Amino acid sequence: MKITNQKDTTSSLDFFPSLFFLGMMMFVPKIDLVPIAGYWQGIRIEDLLILSFFIVFITNAQNYIYHKDFKYKNFLVFFIYIFISNSIAIISGIEVKIIMLIRLFEYIVLLYFFDNLKINLSKIKNILYLYLFVNFVIVILQHYEFVGNFSSLGYQSASDMVWIRTMGLTGGPWELGAVSSIIFFTIVELEKDLKKIFISFCIVNLFLLLAEGRGNFIAFNLASLFVLLFNRNLNFNRKLIFLAFTFLFVYFLEKLAFSNFFDKIVSIDLSYLYYIFNEGVFNDNLPSVDELIDLKVYLSFWYRVEGWSLFINELSENNINLLFGIGLKHIYYDSLLVRILVSTGFIGIILILFLSLRLKFYLMIFFLLSGAFLDLFISMKIFVFTLIMLYVHRQIANNSTKTKNN
């Protein structure tokens, strides 16, 4: 294992079935092979796959721990900081979840897999289209209760499903929404055919509606609007046509089958959301469930604030916690933004803002809005698809640079 400023052209995956690994990480649902006492999740196929790559990687003396062209430097820097903040938390007497540190280590191993991955972009595009198609079939079958789903609870038949919302090959409705959104933001960089982009856009929106994730739906469509408006490859007329078809598609869906979903979106009062958050987090006076003005609209947010208030109170116990966070003390936060704040403190917030400066603006919008209400990267599948997206963006940028130089 070496550290260098240069990386040779030999791939670390020459003797590793990288395409098989990638396909398994994408398509295989959550299936526990060995249960872990005290947790819903057990040891899964993806854990064994990551372990196998790690063994192959460290046993090859020609591999590099670091090189100047490492594709995921920002992730690596932030993950190292998370280990530091957890060390400080442990010294402070906070009990950190070991299973979360193991998950963090797995994510670092995934960074090295994708850094060494060499795959044609057209092949990635075809795989993503295949994933959307397979999910489309499964989502429809789940919606009409012909098949069940896999989640952290294992396989549940259609008659026994805890979730009444569809989730496809993913582990939950929220995960289906996030993964399909990220796939679209990858396809939009790869695909030149506007018709295929629009069809993909419609399929993803159908997933979001069937999954009934309001946060994901708003985040995806707002981010997609920015993709459309600032796309230099589309002239004004094409943008206008795309917008017109989009509004017609949404109007058709709203009138056809999803009026309740859209009603719950347009009924949201942002000032009332602020009131619930402020009372729950800062005034320790969260209204009771019975006091909510509309349970259908605000109940899920109320449950989130109930948990957030406890986490943020822990953070404010002393200055060390405020600076470095309380580490990976908790598993679930129901918000990526709250997780970053509570787990890594204000230094972590500043660091991640700095490391995200070069992130595309529409992705910033998506991750901020979606991450406000969903703990996105607790899901390994979401993390994997995010790395695929960033891999594609990096390769396209490199190809563009080579073209300009030639």
N, C-alpha and C positions, 0 to 999 in steps of 0.2 A: 504494500500500500504506500502511495506516494503523494506528496504535495508538490505542485509545479505551477509555473506560469503558463505553460503550454500543454496541450493535450494532443497526443498522437492520433492518427486517423483510425487506429484499430478500435473497433467497438467492443465494449465490455460485455455485449450481449451476443457475441459471435457463437458462443456455445450454450446459449440459453434460449429456450423457445419463447421469444418475446411476444409474438403475435398470439400464441396460445394463452400466455399470461394475461395480455391485454383483454382478449375476448372473455376469459373467465372472470376477470375483475369487473367487466361491464355487464355481462349477461347473467351470471349466476346469482340467484336471489339469496337472501339471508337464510342459510341453513346451518344450524349449530351441529357440529360433529361431536364436541365434548362440552357438556354443560359446566358452568362455573358457579359454584355455590354463592348465593346472595346477589346474583345479577341475572337480568333477563337474557343478556347475550352470553354465548359460550364461545369456544374456539371454533372458527369457521374456516371454510375453504380458502378465503382470501388471506387469512392469517398464515396458513401453511404455504401458500404461494409466495407471500412476502418473505417468509423465513427461507424458502428455497432459493430465492434470488439473493438474499443477504449472504447465504453460505457460499453461493457461486461467486459473488462479488468479492468477499473478503479473502477467499482462498486463491484468488488470482493476483499475483504480485504486481502485475502490470496495470492494475486499476488505480485510479486516483481518488484520494480523499477530497481533494479540491484542486481546481484549475481555474484560470482566469475567465474562461468562457462558460463556466457552469451556468446552466440555463435558469436555475431557480435560486439564485443567490438571496433574493429578498425573503423567500420562504425560509431558507436555511438560517439566515440571520435572526429572523423572528423566532424560529423554533429554538435556537440556541438561547435566546433571551428567556423564553418560557422555562427552559431548564434552570437558568439562573434565578428567575423569580420563584420557582418552586423550591430551590435550595434555600433561599432566604425564608420562605414560608415554613419549611421544615425546621430550620434553626429557631424560628419564632414560636415553635410549638404547635403549628397547624398540621393536622393530619391530612396528607395529600393522598389522593386515590392512586395507588400503584398501577391499576389497570389503565388509567388515563395516561400515565407516563409511558406505558407500553404502547398504547395507541399512537402517542406522539413519536415514539421511536419508529413505529411502522410507517408513519407519514414521511419521516426523513429517508427511510429506505426507498419509498416510492419516488422521492425526488431524484435519487440516484438512478433508479430504473429509467425514468423518463429523460434524464440527462444523457443516458447512454442509448436511448431508443433511436433507431433509424428506420423510418417507415414512410412510404410514399404518401403524400397528402391526398391523392385521389383514393387511395385505399382507405384512409381514415374517413373520408367523406362517405364512401360506400358502406363502411361499417356503421357509421352514425345513421345513415338512412335505414339500414337493416334494423338497427336498434329501435328507431321510431316505428317502423312497420310492425315488428314483433310486439312492441308495447301497445300499439294501436289495437291489434287483434286481441291481446290479453285484456286490455282495459274495457273493450266492448263486451267481452265475455264476462268479465267481472261485474260490469254495470247491469247486465241482464241476469246475473247470478247463476251463470253456467259453471264458473270456476271460482275457486277461493283465492287466497293470497298467502305469501310468505312475509312474515315480519319477525320482530325480536321474540315474539311468542311462538314462533314456528309456523307450520302450515295450518291454515284454518279453512275449512270448507265454506262454501257460499252460505250455508245455513248457520254456521257457527261464527261468522266473521265478527270481530270486535269493531272493525272499521266498516261503516256502511258506505264509505267513499272508496273510489277505485285507487289502486296504487301500482298497477302494472307489475313489472319485474322488480320494483324498488321495495323499500321496507316501510313505506307509509305514504299517504296522500301528499304530504308536504314535500317528501323526497322526490316523488314523481314530478311535481311542479318545478322544483329547483333543477333537477337533472335535465328535464326536457327543455327548460329555458336556456340552460347552458349549452345544450346541443344546438339549439337554434342560433345562438350567438357564435357558435363555431361554424355552422353551415353557412351563415351569412358572409363569412370571410372566405369560404372556399368556393361557394357556388356562384356562377355567372348567370345562370338561367333564372330570370325574375319569377317565372311561373312556379318553378320548384321551390323558390324561397317563400312565395306566398302560400303554397300548399303546406310547407313545413310550418309556417306561421299559424295557419288555421288548425293544423293537427295539435300543435303545442297548446293553443288556446282551448281546444276541446279537452285536452288532458287537464288543464288548469280548472276548467269549469266543472268537469266530472269529479276532480279532486276537491273542489270547493275551497280552495285556498285563496282568500281575498288578498292577503299580503303578496303572495307570489303573482297573482293575476295583475294587480296594480303595478308591481315592480317590473314585471316582464313587459307589459304593454307600454309603460312610460319609457323604459329603456329602448324598446323597439322603435318608438316614435323618434327618439334621438338618432338611432341607427339610420332610419329612413331620411330624416331631414338633413343630416350632415353627410350623407353618402355621396361622394364625388362622382361615382360611376353612374348615377341616375340623374337624368335631366328633370326639369321642373314638371313636365307633362307626365312622365312615368311616376314621379312621386305623387302627383295628384291622383292618378289612376289607382295606385296602390292604396292610398288613403281612402278613396271612394269605395273600393272593394272591401276594405277592412271594416268600414262603418256599416256597409250592407251586411257583411258576414256577422258582425256583432249584433246588429239589429235583428237579423233573422234568428240567431240563437236565443236572444232575449225573449222574443215573441213565441218561439217554438217550445222551449223547455226550461229555460233558466231564469225566469222572471224573479223568483225568490232570491237567487244568488245576486242578481243585479240590484234588487231592492235593498239587500243588506249592505251593498257598497254605497249606494247613493244616500242611504239613511245615516251614514256615519257623520257624526258631529265632531270635528277635530278639537273644538274647545272642550267638549265633554270628555274626550280621550285624555286631554291634558289635565282636566280636573281629577279624573280617576288616578292618573299617574302621580300627580302632585300630592294628592291626599294620601295615597298609599305609600309612596316612597319617602317623601320629605316631611309630611305631617303625621305619619303613623296613624292615620285615621281613614283607612280604606272603607268606603261605604259597603254595607252588607249586600249580598246578592239580591235580596228583596227590594233594595233601594234603587237598583239599576232601572233606568227609564225604559230599556228595551233589552230583554235577555237575549233575543236572537242576534242582535247586533253587537252587544258589548260583553257578553258572558266570557268568551274566550280571552278577551283582553283583560278582564277582571282577574281571571285565574293567573295570567302571566304576571300582572302587577303584584298579586299576592306573594308570588315567589320572588320576584325582583326585589321587593322591599326587604325581605329577609337577607338576601345576598348583599345588597348595597349597605345595609346596616352593619354586616360583618366587616365590610371593606372600611367603613368609617370608624372602626374601633380604635385605630392608632395611625400615626403618620407613616409608619413602615408599610402598613397595608395599603394606604392611599397611594404611596409611591410605586410599590412593586406588586400589589395585589395579594390575594390569599392563595395563589397557586391553583392547582387542579384539585381543590377540595371537594367540589361537587361535579356530578356527571352531566346533569341536564340543567340548562338555563332558559330554554325557550327563546333565546335571542343571542345572535352572534355578537351584537354590540355590547350587551350586558356581560357576556362571557369575557370579552376582551378587557372590559373595564375592571370587572371583579377579579379575574384570574391574573391579570398582568399589571393592573394599576395605571396611574396616569403616565408613567414612563412608557408602558406598553402602548398606550393610546398614541402618544407622541411618535414613538418608533414606527408603528404601523401606518400612521398618516404619512410619515416621511417615505417609507418603503412603497407606498401606494401612489406616489406622485405621477408615475409613468403609466398607471393603469388607464385604459381607455375610458373616456368619460361615461359612456353608456353602461359600462360594466360597474363603474363606481356607483351610478344611480341604482342599478339592479341590486348590488350587494348591500348597499346602505338600506334601501327600502325593505328588501326581503329579509336581510339580516337583522332588522329591527324587531321582527316578530318571529323569526325562526333561527334556531341554533344550527346554522347550515353545516359547518365543517365537523360537527360531531358525527356526521355521516361520511363513512369512507367512500361510498359511491359518489357522493357529490364532490368530494375532494379529488377523486380519480378523474371525473369528467372535467373538472376545473383545470387539472394538469394537462389533459388532452387539449383543451381549448387554448391554454397558454403555449403549449408546444406548437400548435398550428399557427398561432399569431407570430411566434418567434421565427418559425420556418418561412412564413410568408415575408416577414420583414427582411430576413437574410437573403431570400431570393430576389427581393426588390433591390436590395443594396448591390448584389452581384450584377443585376441587369444594368443598373445605373453606371457601375464601374466599367462594364464592358462597352 
